[in-house]
């Protein structure tokens, strides 16, 4: 494990590369909604549309109820906030992960430039999706204040979930970005995988309804389950219960990041020849 940490530290971008990465992310954000009247507000509106759809289906039609302390269990609006908190974590992960797959094949001109740091390409959509989720986070906090009149004191602790979330997304992003150069079916395969992953993660249903014999496996083996649960505990209930699960998710994310980065670096010399 120590060698993995040393490798991660060695791969940190230089200040000049950080500046380039931030410039690329800023360009991605501005170009994504260029010409749109509402601009970057579409990032929040898209998440709110998901919120309304899932709230209607699961709270009104299927009548899923919450047992979380700190929120009324029979209030559809409260269910919407609870659902939105989970969707924030999932949307940042799934959007960044899926969009990272095509970053190398979409930029053949940059790949063939010797001086361009190709390690930055998969990080651009990942950070873009993360920033968009931060807009949604601010929206959630505003709605929470309007509904309850206060914020839980644990709200700042949500930043602890960002490290495993970003490492997990970046590790998987590096992995699929490198492999997509050689296997072009990967982006389409990710759509299927993410749909399955979404429903085995307690996003639209409470973790408490998972059978006891499976609940531990879901929380310990699915990093996004622990991350989404931590989001809800820190932002909504004000009581952190799943510290250990988040710790395990962090370790898993570190390992996946090291693995994904290693595969990407080994495949990188062949990118120009294939493209």
Buried (B, 14 or more C-beta within 10 A) or exposed (E): EEEBEEBBEEEEBEEEEEEBBEEBBBEBBEEBBEEEEEEBBBBBEBBBEBBEEBBEEBBEEEEBEBEBEBBEEEBEBBBBBBBBBBBBBBBBBBBBBBBBBBBBBBBEEBBEEEEBBBBBBBBBBBBBBBBBBBBBBEBBBEBBEEBBEEBBEBBEBBEBBBBBBBBBBBBBBBBBBBBBBEEEEBBEEBEEBBEEBBEBBBBBBBBEEBEEEEBEEBBBEBBBBBBBBBBBBBBBBBEBEBEEBBEBBBEBBBBBBBBBBBBBBEBBEEBBEEB
